[in-house]
Amino acid sequence: MSDLERITGLINDIYDAALDASLWPQVLRRAMALLGGASAAIFSDSTLPSDRFYSSVDVDPAFGESYVSHYVKLNPFIPFEEGLAAGTVFSAADAMPHEALRASPFFNEWARPQGFADFIGAVIEKSPQRMTKLMVNRDESQGRADERSLGLLRLLTPHFRRAVAIARALERSESKSGALGEVLERLSSAVIFVDRDGRLVHANGPAAQMLTENGVLSWSGGKLRVGNERAAAHLEAILASAHRGQPAPQCCALSVAHGTPNGECMSVHVLPLSAGTRRHATAPAAAAAAIVVAQRTWDLPQRLQSAARLYALTPAESRVVGVLLTGCTIGNAAKALGIKEATVKTHLQHVFDKTGTRRQVDLAQRIAQCA
């Protein structure tokens, strides 16, 4: 199974766990398999005991109890973690040198006896009353955290954050369906539920705004249209499966990057709702699929460098693309670069030819997918 398939399956499970807390151990075990870990836990420390949350896999209960009762006071990472913002991904090396960690009482008395060699984590929630973290512990055979594991965790962290936010709202509300609508309205991401005919079941505020802009999401003939070709094809496959009543094996979640004409990059997630554990009482009764569109930050210079290597772009062509993807018109790009508009158009045409694109929106998407 490829990393992409494992990531997609894990994202499926993360959103399932938001609706069914008994699935968190399954999520943690799949995260360990993907990231490399010997044990994992997602937990919160809150000023209100009723607000605390804990789930773990392969954590020795005795060590878990000793941590809470004693070793949390010796944990050298606590002051460092308290200064992190929600959504931050970190490793032990970010907090202190590895040699200092291995010399600490916390490591020698609590971590080393369990065979731990390193830790990676993410801040899921952060408020004056509560802090929720995801931690993955690596053993000696797995070695220290590498950039691959940290990069994958950065990719997954927004999904963990959304899932925990949904789970919190469901816990607080007497009406689970009402709570789901409440939390969807608080999300900055656009979230739409559609039935098996592609017709609207529910859209939160950001989704309604996006529909009026006729961008990546739009209505045509009373049905939802997705501007990204891969996402649209995947949604069509999900809805076709819903019509048959037998979910197709290929209809798992899909996450793709979608470039816009002004150089923005959106993450488009298409999730089936009619199969397996994802069908839940809190989901809109007629919903067959959910589409989540979120603005995505991406490192344009790094992506341009990758695209330049992949498509053999010249330095001048890369500069033109870089300026155009910030939202500049051809005229403004010419002024910014100190060249003629005709030169900008020539470079852009060469880039179109090399990348197999014909429009700036397609080029933006092509660059966004370069890593």
N, C-alpha and C positions, 0 to 999 in steps of 0.2 A: 504494500500500500504506500502510495506517495505521500510526501508531507502535505500536499494540497488536500488530498482525500482525508487525511487524519485531522487537519485543521478544520475542514468543513464539517466532519462528523462531530468534532469537539464543540464547535459553535452551536450545532444542533442541540447537543446535550446541555450546554450552558443555559440556553433559553428554556429548555424543558425543566431544568432545575429551578428556574425562577418560579415556575408554577407548581412544582412538586419537590419539596425539600429533601425527600428521601433519595433523590437522584444525585445529590452533591458528591457522595463518595465515588460514584461512577465518573463524574466530571473530573474529580481530582486524580483518579487513577489514569484516565486518558491524558490529562495534562502532564502527569509524571512520565508517561511513556513517550510523549512528544518532546518534552523539555529536557528529559534526563533527570531522574530524581529517585531517591530511596524512600521518601515519605513526603507527604504534603498536607497542608491544612489551610482552611479559610476560616477566619475567626475575627471577632470584634471585641474590643474592650470599651465598655460603655459605663457611664455614671449611673445608669439604670439597669439593675440586674435583669429585669424582664426584657431588656432590649439587646442583651448579649446573644451572640450567635457563634456556633462552633461546629465544624465538620472536619474530619481528618481521615487519612488512610495510612496504614502501616506506621502509625505513631504508637509507641509503647505506652499503654495507659499509666504505668508507674512513672515514666519520665514526664508524661504530660502533667500529672498531678504535682510532681516535684518542681516543674517549671512554674506552675501557677503559685505554689505555696512558697517557693524560695528563690529559684534561679531567675525569675523575671527581674528581680532586684539587681542581679549581677549582669544582666544582658547588656553588653556594651553598645548594642545597636539602637536601644530605645531612644536616647537623646537625638541620634541621627534621624531616626524614622519620624520623630515628632516634628521635625522641621520640613518634612517632605509634603508636597501637594498631592491631592487626590489624582490618581492616574499615573503617578511616578513609578517606574520600574527600576529596581536597584539590585545590586549584588553586595556581598560582604565587603568586597574590595572598595566599594564606594564609601563605606563607612570608616574603614581603618585598614592599614597594611595587613597582608595575610600573616606575616610573622607575628605582629602584635596580637592578632586574633588567636593564633595557636598558643600564645603564651598566657592568655587570659584564663582566670579560674572558670569562667562560664564555659569556655571551649573544653578545657581539660576535665572538668567535673561533670558536665552535662552533655556536650556535643560529642566529644571523642568516644565516650563509652558506647554511644549509639552507632559509631562508625562514620559520623558525619565529617565531611571535608570542606564543604562550602554551602552557601545559601543564596537563593535568588528569591525576590519577592516583588509584590506590587501593592501600592496603596489603593484600595478599592473605594473606601469611603473616608471622609475626613470632615469632622465638625468639632466644635468645642465639647460636645457631649460624647462623641463616639469616633473610634478609628477602626476600620476594618481592613485586614491585610490578607493577602494570599501569599503563602510561603511554600517553597519547594526546597527540600533538603537533599543535597548530593552527598553520596558516600565516597570513600577513597577510590573505588574502582572507576567511578564516573569523573573524578577529578574536579578541578575548579570550573566555575561557570565560564562559558565561552560566549562570543558575540552571537552565535546562532541561537542559543537558548534565550538570551536576553532579547534578541530581535523577535523571536516567536512570541515571547511573553508580552512584548509591546503590542504586537498584533492582536493578542487575545484580550488584553486588559480592558479596552472599551466595552467588549461584550460582557465580561464579568461585571463591570460597573453597571451597565444597563440592567442586567439580570438581577443583581442585588437590589437595585432601586425598585424594580417591579415587585420583587419578593417582599420588600419592606412595606410597600403600599398595600399589598394583599394582606399582610399580617395585621396592619393597623385598622383596616376597614371591615365593617360588618358585611358590607356588600362587596364581594370580590370583583364582580364585573364593574361596579362603580369605581373601585380602587384602580383597576387596570386603566380605565378611561382617564382617571385623575393623573396617574403617573405618565401616561402617554402625552397628556397635554403639557407636562412639565419638561419633557425631553426636547432638546434642541433639534434632534433628528426628526425627519419626516417619517411617519409610520402610517401605513395604509393596510387595511384588511379588505380583501375582495372575495366574492363567492366564486363558485366553480365556473361561472360565466364571465368572470372578470369584472363584475359590477361592484360598485362601492358598498361595503358593509360599514366601515368606519374609517375616518381620516382625522388625525390630530391637527392642531393649528398649523405647524410648519408644513405639513403635507398639503393642507388646503391652500396655503400661500404658494407652494411650489406648483400646484395644479393651475393656478391662475397665471403663472409666468410661462406656462407651456414649454417647460424645459425638459429635464430628464423624465418627469412624469407629466402625463397629459391625458385628457379624455377625448375619445373619438368613437362616435356611434354608441355612446352610453357605456363604454368599456374603458378600463384603464389601459394606457399604452406606456411602455417603458422605452425611453430613448436609447438605452444601451442594447445592442443587438444580442449579446450573449445572455443578458438578464432577461430580455423579452422572450427569447427562445426557451429559457429555463422556466419562466412563469407559464408559458404556453404548455410545456410538458407537464407541469404540476397540475394545471387545471384540466388537462386532458385525462390525467390519471384520476383526478377527483370525479370526473364524469363517469369513468369506468367503475369507480368504487373499489378499485384495486390499485393501491399506490405502486408506481413503477420503481424498481430498484434505483434507477438513476435520479429519482426526484428527491435528492437531499438538498440541503441548503447550498446556495451559491453566493459568493462574495466576489465582486469585480470592481475595478477602478474605472471611473468614467470621467473623461476630460471634457471641459466646457470650452466654448469659444474664447473666453477671456483668461484661460489658463488655470482656472480652478480645477481641483480634482475632487470628485465625489466618490464615496464608497456606497455601492448599491448592493444590498443583501436581499435575496429572495428566499423565503422560508416556507416550506409546506406546513399546513396546519391540519391536514385531514388524515394523517397517518400516525400510527404508533402512539407513543406517549404524548406527542405534541397536541393531540386533541384533548382539550381540557375544559372544564365547566366555565372557566374564566374567559376563555376565548369567545368572541362573537359566534353565536350559534351557527350561522350560515357561512362563516369564513372558511375558505379553502387554502388561502395563502396570505402571507404578510410580506410587504415590501418596506424595507427600511433604507432611507437615503440620508447619509450624513456627510457634512463637509469634512474633507480629509486634508490634513496638513501633510505636505510632502516636500522633500528637499529638492527643489528645482535644479540647482547646480549639479548635485550628484546624479540626478536622473539624466540631465543633459550630457554629462560626461559618459554615462553608460550608453546613451543613444548615439553619441558621437563615435564611440568605439564600434558599436554594433552596425551602424549604417554608414560608417566612413564619412562623417560630416567634417567639413573643413572648419577651422577656427572661426572664420567669418560667418559661415552658415550657422554655427552654434550660437554666436552672438546675436544674430538676427532672430533665431528661434527663441532664445532666452528673453529678449525684449518683447517680442510679440506675445509670449505666453504670460506676461505680466498684465496683459489687457490693453497694451498700446495698439493704436491703429498703425497702418503702414506709414502714414505721414509722420506720426509722432515717433515711430521707431527710427525713421530716417534722420529726424532731427536729433534724437538721443545718441545715435551712432555717428552722426556727422557725415552721412553719405546720402546719395540721391534716392528718391523713392523707387526709381527704376532698378537701382542696384538691390534694394530690399526685395523687390518683387522677383528679381532674377535668382537671388539666393533662396528665397522661399520656394520657388518652382523647383530648384535643384533638390531641396530637402523633400518636397512632395514626391519627386521622382525616386529618390533613394529609399524613402520609407514606405512607398506604395500607398500614399494618401493623396487626397485631392482637396480637402478642406481643413481649415485651421482647427476645427473641433475634433476631427479625426486625428490630426497631428498631436493635439494636446493629449488625447487619450493614449496614443502610441507612446509618447514620452512618459506619461504617468505610469505606464506599465513596465518601463525599463527600471531594473534594479541593479 
